[in-house]
Protein backbone atom coordinates (compact mmCIF):
# COMPACT_ATOMS: atom_id res chain seq x y z
CA UNK A 1 0.00 0.00 0.00
CA UNK A 2 2.99 2.36 -0.19
CA UNK A 3 2.71 5.28 -2.64
CA UNK A 4 6.18 6.78 -2.06
CA UNK A 5 9.70 5.38 -1.64
CA UNK A 6 13.05 6.95 -0.80
CA UNK A 7 16.08 6.40 -3.03
CA UNK A 8 19.39 7.22 -1.38
CA UNK A 9 22.63 7.99 -3.21
CA UNK A 10 25.53 8.01 -0.75
CA UNK A 11 28.60 10.20 -0.52
CA UNK A 12 31.53 9.47 1.79
CA UNK A 13 34.19 11.24 3.79
CA UNK A 14 37.04 9.57 5.65
CA UNK A 15 36.44 11.08 9.08
CA UNK A 16 34.61 13.90 10.84
CA UNK A 17 37.28 16.46 9.83
CA UNK A 18 37.61 15.36 6.20
CA UNK A 19 36.19 18.10 3.90
CA UNK A 20 36.20 16.00 0.72
CA UNK A 21 32.94 14.29 -0.22
CA UNK A 22 33.37 11.35 -2.60
CA UNK A 23 30.56 9.71 -4.56
CA UNK A 24 29.94 7.48 -7.60
CA UNK A 25 32.89 5.37 -6.46
CA UNK A 26 33.70 1.84 -7.60
CA UNK A 27 33.71 0.57 -4.02
CA UNK A 28 30.13 1.54 -3.15
CA UNK A 29 26.88 -0.27 -3.86
CA UNK A 30 25.59 0.21 -7.41
CA UNK A 31 22.19 1.32 -6.08
CA UNK A 32 23.83 4.27 -4.29
CA UNK A 33 25.32 5.68 -7.52
CA UNK A 34 23.91 7.82 -10.31
CA UNK A 35 23.31 4.85 -12.63
CA UNK A 36 21.74 2.77 -9.87
CA UNK A 37 19.43 5.58 -8.77
CA UNK A 38 18.26 6.07 -12.36
CA UNK A 39 17.54 2.34 -12.66
CA UNK A 40 15.65 2.22 -9.36
CA UNK A 41 13.61 5.26 -10.39
CA UNK A 42 12.50 3.52 -13.58
CA UNK A 43 11.47 0.38 -11.66
CA UNK A 44 9.46 2.39 -9.12
CA UNK A 45 7.72 4.38 -11.86
CA UNK A 46 6.54 1.16 -13.44
CA UNK A 47 4.92 0.36 -10.09
CA UNK A 48 3.34 3.83 -9.92
CA UNK A 49 5.43 4.72 -6.86
CA UNK A 50 6.40 8.37 -6.29
CA UNK A 51 9.88 9.18 -5.02
CA UNK A 52 11.99 11.17 -2.61
CA UNK A 53 15.68 11.40 -3.48
CA UNK A 54 17.76 11.72 -0.31
CA UNK A 55 21.51 12.13 -0.98
CA UNK A 56 23.24 11.19 2.24
CA UNK A 57 26.72 11.24 3.76
CA UNK A 58 28.37 8.24 5.40
CA UNK A 59 31.44 8.90 7.53
CA UNK A 60 33.85 5.98 7.34
CA UNK A 61 33.72 3.93 10.53
CA UNK A 62 30.09 4.86 11.11
CA UNK A 63 30.72 8.16 12.89
CA UNK A 64 27.63 10.35 13.37
CA UNK A 65 27.24 12.86 10.53
CA UNK A 66 25.89 15.45 12.95
CA UNK A 67 29.41 15.72 14.39
CA UNK A 68 31.13 16.63 11.09
CA UNK A 69 33.07 19.78 11.93
CA UNK A 70 36.05 21.34 10.19
CA UNK A 71 39.13 22.64 12.03
CA UNK A 72 39.92 25.57 9.71
CA UNK A 73 38.20 28.14 7.53
CA UNK A 74 39.78 26.69 4.41
CA UNK A 75 38.47 23.21 5.24
CA UNK A 76 34.97 24.61 5.79
CA UNK A 77 35.17 26.18 2.33
CA UNK A 78 36.32 22.89 0.82
CA UNK A 79 33.49 21.02 2.54
CA UNK A 80 30.98 23.55 1.24
CA UNK A 81 32.32 23.16 -2.29
CA UNK A 82 32.42 19.35 -2.32
CA UNK A 83 29.08 18.99 -0.54
CA UNK A 84 27.46 21.36 -3.04
CA UNK A 85 28.93 19.36 -5.93
CA UNK A 86 27.43 16.20 -4.41
CA UNK A 87 23.98 17.68 -3.72
CA UNK A 88 23.66 19.63 -6.97
CA UNK A 89 24.77 16.63 -9.03
CA UNK A 90 21.82 14.68 -7.69
CA UNK A 91 19.47 17.69 -7.87
CA UNK A 92 20.12 17.69 -11.62
CA UNK A 93 19.35 13.96 -11.72
CA UNK A 94 16.20 14.48 -9.61
CA UNK A 95 15.00 17.11 -12.08
CA UNK A 96 15.75 14.85 -15.05
CA UNK A 97 13.86 11.93 -13.45
CA UNK A 98 10.95 14.12 -12.25
CA UNK A 99 11.49 13.08 -8.64
CA UNK A 100 8.71 14.51 -6.45
CA UNK A 101 10.75 15.34 -3.30
CA UNK A 102 14.44 16.19 -2.89
CA UNK A 103 16.22 16.19 0.47
CA UNK A 104 19.23 18.52 0.75
CA UNK A 105 20.87 16.88 3.77
CA UNK A 106 20.46 14.35 6.57
CA UNK A 107 21.37 14.97 10.23
CA UNK A 108 24.13 17.49 9.44
CA UNK A 109 23.70 19.37 12.72
CA UNK A 110 27.19 20.81 13.27
CA UNK A 111 27.66 21.69 9.58
CA UNK A 112 24.24 23.35 9.53
CA UNK A 113 24.80 25.26 12.79
CA UNK A 114 28.30 26.48 11.92
CA UNK A 115 27.58 27.55 8.32
CA UNK A 116 24.01 28.93 8.29
CA UNK A 117 24.47 31.24 5.29
CA UNK A 118 25.82 28.35 3.21
CA UNK A 119 22.61 26.35 3.68
CA UNK A 120 20.43 29.27 2.63
CA UNK A 121 22.54 29.63 -0.52
CA UNK A 122 22.40 25.87 -1.16
CA UNK A 123 18.59 25.97 -1.06
CA UNK A 124 18.62 28.76 -3.67
CA UNK A 125 21.02 26.79 -5.89
CA UNK A 126 18.89 23.64 -5.67
CA UNK A 127 15.75 25.58 -6.60
CA UNK A 128 17.47 26.91 -9.74
CA UNK A 129 17.92 23.30 -10.89
CA UNK A 130 14.98 21.43 -9.40
CA UNK A 131 11.30 22.46 -9.32
CA UNK A 132 9.87 19.75 -7.03
CA UNK A 133 9.37 19.82 -3.26
CA UNK A 134 12.44 20.27 -1.05
CA UNK A 135 13.15 19.23 2.52
CA UNK A 136 15.99 18.65 4.98
CA UNK A 137 16.14 15.59 7.27
CA UNK A 138 16.77 16.88 10.79
CA UNK A 139 17.44 14.43 13.57
CA UNK A 140 14.70 14.05 16.18
CA UNK A 141 16.63 16.24 18.66
CA UNK A 142 17.78 18.76 16.00
CA UNK A 143 14.66 19.92 14.18
CA UNK A 144 13.82 22.75 16.63
CA UNK A 145 17.21 24.37 15.93
CA UNK A 146 16.83 24.54 12.14
CA UNK A 147 16.36 28.17 11.03
CA UNK A 148 15.47 27.66 7.36
CA UNK A 149 12.22 25.68 7.49
CA UNK A 150 10.30 28.56 5.88
CA UNK A 151 12.59 28.28 2.83
CA UNK A 152 11.62 24.62 2.31
CA UNK A 153 8.40 22.77 1.49
CA UNK A 154 8.42 20.25 4.34
CA UNK A 155 9.76 20.16 7.89
CA UNK A 156 11.76 16.94 7.59
CA UNK A 157 12.30 14.96 10.79
CA UNK A 158 14.06 11.64 11.38
CA UNK A 159 11.51 10.54 13.95
CA UNK A 160 13.51 8.39 16.36
CA UNK A 161 11.93 9.95 19.44
CA UNK A 162 12.31 7.94 22.68
CA UNK A 163 8.84 6.83 23.74
CA UNK A 164 9.05 4.05 26.36
CA UNK A 165 11.67 2.25 28.47
CA UNK A 166 9.70 -1.01 28.48
CA UNK A 167 11.11 -4.14 26.82
CA UNK A 168 7.71 -4.67 25.18
CA UNK A 169 5.93 -1.31 25.09
CA UNK A 170 2.18 -1.36 24.56
CA UNK A 171 0.46 0.77 21.93
CA UNK A 172 -0.93 2.95 24.72
CA UNK A 173 2.51 3.47 26.30
CA UNK A 174 3.96 4.49 22.93
CA UNK A 175 1.06 6.86 22.29
CA UNK A 176 1.59 8.47 25.71
CA UNK A 177 5.29 8.79 24.87
CA UNK A 178 4.35 10.76 21.75
CA UNK A 179 2.27 13.35 23.61
CA UNK A 180 4.95 15.99 24.22
CA UNK A 181 6.81 15.37 20.96
CA UNK A 182 3.62 15.56 18.93
CA UNK A 183 2.67 18.92 20.41
CA UNK A 184 6.13 20.32 19.62
CA UNK A 185 5.89 19.09 16.03
CA UNK A 186 2.43 20.57 15.65
CA UNK A 187 3.67 23.91 17.01
CA UNK A 188 6.64 24.16 14.65
CA UNK A 189 4.41 23.22 11.71
CA UNK A 190 2.01 26.01 12.62
CA UNK A 191 4.85 28.50 13.20
CA UNK A 192 6.50 27.77 9.86
CA UNK A 193 3.25 27.13 7.98
CA UNK A 194 4.80 23.93 6.60
CA UNK A 195 3.70 20.28 6.95
CA UNK A 196 5.86 17.81 8.87
CA UNK A 197 7.37 14.93 6.89
CA UNK A 198 9.03 12.01 8.68
CA UNK A 199 12.05 11.64 6.40
CA UNK A 200 12.92 8.52 8.41
CA UNK A 201 11.04 6.47 10.99
CA UNK A 202 10.94 2.87 12.14
CA UNK A 203 11.41 0.40 14.99
CA UNK A 204 13.60 -2.69 15.18
CA UNK A 205 12.04 -6.07 15.92
CA UNK A 206 13.83 -6.23 19.28
CA UNK A 207 13.49 -5.60 23.00
CA UNK A 208 13.22 -1.95 24.07
CA UNK A 209 12.57 -0.87 20.50
CA UNK A 210 10.90 2.43 21.51
CA UNK A 211 13.50 3.42 24.12
CA UNK A 212 16.25 4.53 21.70
CA UNK A 213 14.86 3.82 18.22
CA UNK A 214 18.05 5.03 16.52
CA UNK A 215 20.02 2.08 17.92
CA UNK A 216 20.85 -0.60 15.37
CA UNK A 217 22.66 -3.14 17.54
CA UNK A 218 21.30 -6.66 17.72
CA UNK A 219 19.14 -7.43 20.74
CA UNK A 220 16.64 -10.14 21.65
CA UNK A 221 13.96 -10.51 18.98
CA UNK A 222 10.65 -8.90 19.97
CA UNK A 223 8.05 -8.69 17.22
CA UNK A 224 5.21 -7.47 19.45
CA UNK A 225 7.15 -4.41 20.63
CA UNK A 226 7.88 -3.46 17.02
CA UNK A 227 4.24 -3.95 16.05
CA UNK A 228 2.95 -1.82 18.96
CA UNK A 229 5.39 1.04 18.34
CA UNK A 230 4.65 1.08 14.61
CA UNK A 231 0.89 0.95 15.14
CA UNK A 232 1.12 3.85 17.59
CA UNK A 233 3.02 6.11 15.19
CA UNK A 234 0.42 5.54 12.47
CA UNK A 235 -2.48 6.06 14.88
CA UNK A 236 -0.98 9.26 16.28
CA UNK A 237 -0.07 10.98 13.00
CA UNK A 238 -1.81 9.56 9.96
CA UNK A 239 -4.99 11.66 10.19
CA UNK A 240 -3.32 14.92 11.23
CA UNK A 241 -3.76 17.58 8.53
CA UNK A 242 -0.30 19.06 9.27
CA UNK A 243 1.43 15.68 8.73
CA UNK A 244 2.52 14.85 5.17
CA UNK A 245 3.61 11.21 5.64
CA UNK A 246 6.79 9.28 6.31
CA UNK A 247 9.51 6.99 5.01
CA UNK A 248 10.42 3.73 6.78
CA UNK A 249 14.20 3.52 7.21
CA UNK A 250 15.90 0.44 5.74
C-alpha positions in Angstrom: 0.0 0.0 0.0 3.0 2.4 -0.2 2.7 5.3 -2.6 6.2 6.8 -2.1 9.7 5.4 -1.6 13.1 7.0 -0.8 16.1 6.4 -3.0 19.4 7.2 -1.4 22.6 8.0 -3.2 25.5 8.0 -0.8 28.6 10.2 -0.5 31.5 9.5 1.8 34.2 11.2 3.8 37.0 9.6 5.7 36.4 11.1 9.1 34.6 13.9 10.8 37.3 16.5 9.8 37.6 15.4 6.2 36.2 18.1 3.9 36.2 16.0 0.7 32.9 14.3 -0.2 33.4 11.3 -2.6 30.6 9.7 -4.6 29.9 7.5 -7.6 32.9 5.4 -6.5 33.7 1.8 -7.6 33.7 0.6 -4.0 30.1 1.5 -3.2 26.9 -0.3 -3.9 25.6 0.2 -7.4 22.2 1.3 -6.1 23.8 4.3 -4.3 25.3 5.7 -7.5 23.9 7.8 -10.3 23.3 4.8 -12.6 21.7 2.8 -9.9 19.4 5.6 -8.8 18.3 6.1 -12.4 17.5 2.3 -12.7 15.6 2.2 -9.4 13.6 5.3 -10.4 12.5 3.5 -13.6 11.5 0.4 -11.7 9.5 2.4 -9.1 7.7 4.4 -11.9 6.5 1.2 -13.4 4.9 0.4 -10.1 3.3 3.8 -9.9 5.4 4.7 -6.9 6.4 8.4 -6.3 9.9 9.2 -5.0 12.0 11.2 -2.6 15.7 11.4 -3.5 17.8 11.7 -0.3 21.5 12.1 -1.0 23.2 11.2 2.2 26.7 11.2 3.8 28.4 8.2 5.4 31.4 8.9 7.5 33.9 6.0 7.3 33.7 3.9 10.5 30.1 4.9 11.1 30.7 8.2 12.9 27.6 10.3 13.4 27.2 12.9 10.5 25.9 15.5 13.0 29.4 15.7 14.4 31.1 16.6 11.1 33.1 19.8 11.9 36.0 21.3 10.2 39.1 22.6 12.0 39.9 25.6 9.7 38.2 28.1 7.5 39.8 26.7 4.4 38.5 23.2 5.2 35.0 24.6 5.8 35.2 26.2 2.3 36.3 22.9 0.8 33.5 21.0 2.5 31.0 23.6 1.2 32.3 23.2 -2.3 32.4 19.4 -2.3 29.1 19.0 -0.5 27.5 21.4 -3.0 28.9 19.4 -5.9 27.4 16.2 -4.4 24.0 17.7 -3.7 23.7 19.6 -7.0 24.8 16.6 -9.0 21.8 14.7 -7.7 19.5 17.7 -7.9 20.1 17.7 -11.6 19.3 14.0 -11.7 16.2 14.5 -9.6 15.0 17.1 -12.1 15.7 14.8 -15.0 13.9 11.9 -13.5 10.9 14.1 -12.2 11.5 13.1 -8.6 8.7 14.5 -6.4 10.7 15.3 -3.3 14.4 16.2 -2.9 16.2 16.2 0.5 19.2 18.5 0.7 20.9 16.9 3.8 20.5 14.3 6.6 21.4 15.0 10.2 24.1 17.5 9.4 23.7 19.4 12.7 27.2 20.8 13.3 27.7 21.7 9.6 24.2 23.3 9.5 24.8 25.3 12.8 28.3 26.5 11.9 27.6 27.5 8.3 24.0 28.9 8.3 24.5 31.2 5.3 25.8 28.4 3.2 22.6 26.4 3.7 20.4 29.3 2.6 22.5 29.6 -0.5 22.4 25.9 -1.2 18.6 26.0 -1.1 18.6 28.8 -3.7 21.0 26.8 -5.9 18.9 23.6 -5.7 15.8 25.6 -6.6 17.5 26.9 -9.7 17.9 23.3 -10.9 15.0 21.4 -9.4 11.3 22.5 -9.3 9.9 19.8 -7.0 9.4 19.8 -3.3 12.4 20.3 -1.1 13.1 19.2 2.5 16.0 18.7 5.0 16.1 15.6 7.3 16.8 16.9 10.8 17.4 14.4 13.6 14.7 14.1 16.2 16.6 16.2 18.7 17.8 18.8 16.0 14.7 19.9 14.2 13.8 22.8 16.6 17.2 24.4 15.9 16.8 24.5 12.1 16.4 28.2 11.0 15.5 27.7 7.4 12.2 25.7 7.5 10.3 28.6 5.9 12.6 28.3 2.8 11.6 24.6 2.3 8.4 22.8 1.5 8.4 20.3 4.3 9.8 20.2 7.9 11.8 16.9 7.6 12.3 15.0 10.8 14.1 11.6 11.4 11.5 10.5 14.0 13.5 8.4 16.4 11.9 9.9 19.4 12.3 7.9 22.7 8.8 6.8 23.7 9.1 4.1 26.4 11.7 2.3 28.5 9.7 -1.0 28.5 11.1 -4.1 26.8 7.7 -4.7 25.2 5.9 -1.3 25.1 2.2 -1.4 24.6 0.5 0.8 21.9 -0.9 2.9 24.7 2.5 3.5 26.3 4.0 4.5 22.9 1.1 6.9 22.3 1.6 8.5 25.7 5.3 8.8 24.9 4.3 10.8 21.7 2.3 13.4 23.6 4.9 16.0 24.2 6.8 15.4 21.0 3.6 15.6 18.9 2.7 18.9 20.4 6.1 20.3 19.6 5.9 19.1 16.0 2.4 20.6 15.7 3.7 23.9 17.0 6.6 24.2 14.6 4.4 23.2 11.7 2.0 26.0 12.6 4.8 28.5 13.2 6.5 27.8 9.9 3.2 27.1 8.0 4.8 23.9 6.6 3.7 20.3 7.0 5.9 17.8 8.9 7.4 14.9 6.9 9.0 12.0 8.7 12.1 11.6 6.4 12.9 8.5 8.4 11.0 6.5 11.0 10.9 2.9 12.1 11.4 0.4 15.0 13.6 -2.7 15.2 12.0 -6.1 15.9 13.8 -6.2 19.3 13.5 -5.6 23.0 13.2 -2.0 24.1 12.6 -0.9 20.5 10.9 2.4 21.5 13.5 3.4 24.1 16.2 4.5 21.7 14.9 3.8 18.2 18.1 5.0 16.5 20.0 2.1 17.9 20.8 -0.6 15.4 22.7 -3.1 17.5 21.3 -6.7 17.7 19.1 -7.4 20.7 16.6 -10.1 21.7 14.0 -10.5 19.0 10.7 -8.9 20.0 8.0 -8.7 17.2 5.2 -7.5 19.5 7.2 -4.4 20.6 7.9 -3.5 17.0 4.2 -3.9 16.1 2.9 -1.8 19.0 5.4 1.0 18.3 4.7 1.1 14.6 0.9 0.9 15.1 1.1 3.9 17.6 3.0 6.1 15.2 0.4 5.5 12.5 -2.5 6.1 14.9 -1.0 9.3 16.3 -0.1 11.0 13.0 -1.8 9.6 10.0 -5.0 11.7 10.2 -3.3 14.9 11.2 -3.8 17.6 8.5 -0.3 19.1 9.3 1.4 15.7 8.7 2.5 14.8 5.2 3.6 11.2 5.6 6.8 9.3 6.3 9.5 7.0 5.0 10.4 3.7 6.8 14.2 3.5 7.2 15.9 0.4 5.7 
